[in-house]
Amino acid sequence: MGVTEGVWPLAGVEVEGLRPSYTTTGGAAYCGDSRELLARLPDESLDLVMTSPPFALQRHKAYGGLDQAEYLDWLIDFARLVHAKLKPTGSFVMDVGGAYQKGVPARSLYHLRLPIRFCDEVGFFLAEDFYWFNPAKLPSPIEWVNKRKIRAKDSVNNLWWFSKTEWPKADVSKVLAPYSDRMLKLMEDPDKFYKPGVRPSGHDIGKGFAKDNGGAIPSNLLQIPNTESNGGYVAGCKLVGADRHPARFPTKLPEFFIRFLTDPGDTVLDIFAGSNTTGAVAEIEGRRWLGFEERQDYVAASVFRFLPKDTPAAKMQAAYEAVLSGEPVDLTTYMPQTELFDAAE
């Protein structure tokens, strides 16, 4: 059930001299320092890098963390490599949470300095700033929100969309939002709800405003609850007694940007893969993917995102233990033939 050592081709991308920890029909996960792994990729070979780095938290959590003063310098190292590996039409999307200064209820500015440094020092362009509102996020920090009650709950993360040029590949029509009830009524009977003409704002609203375009243009505020509790990944971790990655983002988050910024067959990379949500979504969406993660236990547990829910427990355990031991694994050998046929379609 191994993978041949040496060069493993992936949609035109070659990772030289290293064996993947595991492969699927659409991608490969590697265990190692992302900076070293990125250096092995050909320049201008990636369409999208979507990631969520360990945040610069005051209290170091299980997944690691750096002091805020060091954090930006650390991220710049990755950003320079990502810039070189992106195609001219490629994008780099980074989910970054905010933080408070140590011991006081005043916000750090590190996450706001990040896009300035990426653009000024690395050469990225800030294509657009997005914001992820997680209504299910627990109140934090406890001292200022729960105990003293002098600050509101911090439930919004910054999502910086960087591009290598001013004109990255993007198509917002692939991520249209459902129409509101009022818009649906307007489209049914436009004359009842509005008259064409120039509004005080200067917008010229014509008759075409009531046309059904299949959905509404989404805003840059993405409301996505992070409430995964009974998926295949969580069930697999429970089965083998593995620690779940503590900072997983919901599947809808990478799904939005993968659909928005790439086409089927494009290559997507997550440089802090963790539980490999990005890779799993990319595979479902028909994209090729790479996942880089430095912790072997997290890489091993991430196989559960690709194994069907009805996979026998013994096979799930065997796949996990093989990857955990450092043995390169072809996950397709653990899947029923029907799953392989579905993946090939």
N, C-alpha and C positions, 0 to 999 in steps of 0.2 A: 504493500500500500504506500510505497515511497514515491518521492518525486526525484527525477534525475538531477544530479548536482551539475552546476555550471551555469549555462545561460537558459533562462526560461522566457520565451517570447510572449508578450501580452499586447495585442492590438498595436504592434509596431514598437512597443516599449520592451527593452531588454534590461534585466537586472543582472549584471555580470558577476560571476564568481560566487554567488550565494544561492542556497537552496531555500525555497519558501517553507514556512512552517506548515502551511496547508494551501491547497488549491481547490477551486471549484470550477464549474463550467465557464465562469466569467471572470475570475480573478485570483489573486494570491495574497496571502498575509505573510509578513516577514517580522521576525523578532530581532530588534536591534535599535541602535541609536539612529533616529531619522536623518540626522545630518550625514552620517556615513552612508546610509542607504540612498538618500537623495543624490549624493555625489556620484553614485554608480549609474544613475539614469541618464539617458541621452538628453542633451539640451533640446528645448522646444518640443517635448514629447507628451506633455500633459494638457488636457483640456480644462480640468477643474481640480483644484485642491480645496477640499472642504474639511474643516477641522475645528476642534474645541480644545485648546491647550489647557494644561493644569493652570488654574487661576492663581493670581498672586494673593493668596489668602494670608491673613494674619496668623491663624492657627494652621499648622501644617497637617493636612489630612492624609489618609492612607495612600492616596495616589501621588503624593509628592507635592512640593511647592517651593517657590523661591521667595526671598524678600522682595518687596516691591521695588526697591532701589536697583536690584539686579535683574529684575524681570524683563524689562524692555531690551536691555543689551542681549539677554539670552534669546529672546524671540527674533531679534534682528538677524542672528546667525541663520536661523531657519528661513527667514523671509528672503535673504539673498539667494539661497539655494533654490527656493521655490520660484523666484523670479526667473532664474536661468532655465529652469525645466519647463516652464509654461510655454505653450504655443503663443504666438502674437495675439491670437483671439481668445486666449485662456483667461480664467478668473481664479482668484484666491479669496475664499470666504472664511472668515474667522469669527467664531462665537467667543465673546470676551465678557466676563462678568465684572461688575464694579466691586469696590471694597472701601472700607473706612480706614482712616488713619489710625494708627495704634493708640488705643486708650482714650480716644476722643470721638465725639459724634460729628466728625467732619470728613467729607468724602476725599478719597485719593483721586488724583487726576491721571493715574498711569494709563487707564484705558482710553482716555482722550488724547494723551500724548502719542499713543501707539500709531494711529493713522498718519499723524504729522511726520513721525520719524520714518515710517514705511515709505511715504511718498518723497520726503526730502532726501533721505539717505540711501534708499534702495532703488527708487525710480518707479514705484507703483503709482497708479492713478486711483483715486477713491471714486469708483463708479457710482456708488450710492451707499448710504448708511441705512441699515435695517435695524429693527428693534423687535426682540422676541419677548412677548408678554406671556408669562407662565402663571395663570391664575391659581394653579395648585401649589405654587411654591410656598414653603413654610416661612413664617415670619423670621426675619433676621436683619441685623444682628440682635441676639436675644437681649443683651444689656440695654440697648437703646429703644428697641421696639416693644418687647414683652415686659421687661422689668420697670424701666423708668418711663416708658410710653412717651418718648419725646421725638420719635421718628416713625415714619410710615414704613410698611413692609416693602422691602426691595424685591420686586418681582419682574424686572425688565433687564434683559441682557442686550449689550450691543452686538450687532452682527455687521462687521465691516466687509463690504464687497469691494475688493481691490481688483484692478485689471492691469495687464501688462502694457496695453495701449489705451488710447481714448475710446476705441471702438471694439470692445470685446463682443464675442458671440452672445446673443441674448434674444429671447422671444417671449414676451410677457403673455402672449395669447395661449401659451402652453400651461399657464398657471392661473387662469381666470377664476375669480371667486363667484359663488352663487349670487344671483340677483337678490336684492332685498324684496320683501313683500310689496312695498310701495312701488318699486321699479317694475315689478311684474304687473301690477295693476295699471301703471302708466302705459306699459307696452300694449296692454289689452285695449285701452281707450285713451290715446294721447290727448285728444281734444278736451277731455274732461279734466286733465291735470295740469296742462301747461300750454302756453302759446309761444311759438317761435319768436325769437328776437334777441336783442342785446340786453344782457343783464347789467345791473349796477357794477358788478365786478369786472365788466368788460368782456365776459364770455358771450359769444354769439351762439345761442342755442337754436339750431335749425330743426327741421322735421326729422332728420336722421337720428336725432337724439333718442327716439323711441325704438330704434331698430334693435332687434335681438341679435346680439353678437356672440351668444353662447355663454355669456357670463360677464361679470364686472371686472374692470382693471383692479388688481389687488393693491392695497396700500403697502407701505414699507413698515407697518406695524403688524407683526404676525402673532396672532393669539393662538397658542398651541399648548394645551396642558401637558405636563410631563407626569403621567400617571401609570406607566407600565408596571403591572404587578402580577400578571398571569400569562405572559407570553412564553415562547419557547426558550428564550434565553434564561429567564428567571427560573423556569421549571428545570432546565438542564443544570443550572448552578445548584439548585436544591438537591437534585438527584446525586451529584458527585461530591457535594459538600464544598463547593468552590465559593470563594468570596466574589460577590457581584461588584462590578466596577461602580464606584460611588458617584460618578459624574456622567451619567448617560444622558444624551439628549434624545428626544422623541423622534420616531421615524419620519414624521411629517416635516421636520425641519430640513434634513438633507434632501428629502423628496422634493420640496419646493425649489431648492436651488439646482438640483440635478436636472429637473424638468425645464427650469427657466434658462439655464446657462449651457446645457449640453444637448447633443443629439444621440440617438441610439448608435452604439458602436464607439462612442467617445470614451476616453480614459479618465477615470476619477481616482484621486488619491486622498487618503486621510493620513496625515503625518503623526497624529496622536490618536491612533485608531481605538484604543480602549476596548470596548465590547464590539467594535466594528459595525456599528449601526450604519455608517456611511456605505461600507462595502456591501452590506446586505441589501440596502435600498438600491444601490447602483445595479446590482445583479437583477433585481426584480424589474428595474426600469430598462434593462437591455443595454446597460453600459458596461464596459470593462472597468475593473477596479484593482487598486493596490491598497493594502493597509499596512502601515508601519507602526509597531508598538514595541517598547523596550522591555516590558514585563512578560515573561513567558507564561505565567499563570493567567494573565488577561487574554493573551493570544489563544491559549488552550480553551478557555471558557467561551470565547467568541465563536467557536465552531457551532454552538447551539443555535446561532442565528441562521444557519444554513441547513441544518438537518430538519426534516419534516417532523411535525409534532407526533406522528405515529411511529417514529423510529423506535425500535426496541431499546429498552433501557441498557441492555448489554452492549449494543452497538454505540450508543451515546457515550457510555463509560469508556469503551475501548478507544473511540476517536479522541476523546478528551485526554486520556492518559498517554496516548501515542504522541500527541502534540506537546503535552507537558514534559515528556521525556526528551524532547528535542528531535524526535523522529519526524521527517517530512511526510506529510499525509495527503493523499488524494481523496478529498471528501466524497467524490462521486462514487467511490467504492462502498460507501456506507449508506447510499441512497437507493431506494427502490427504483427499478427500471422505469416505472411510470413517471417519477420525478425527473429522471434524465431526459425522457422524451419531451416532457413539458418544457424543460429548460432549453432544449434544442430548437423549439419552435419559435 
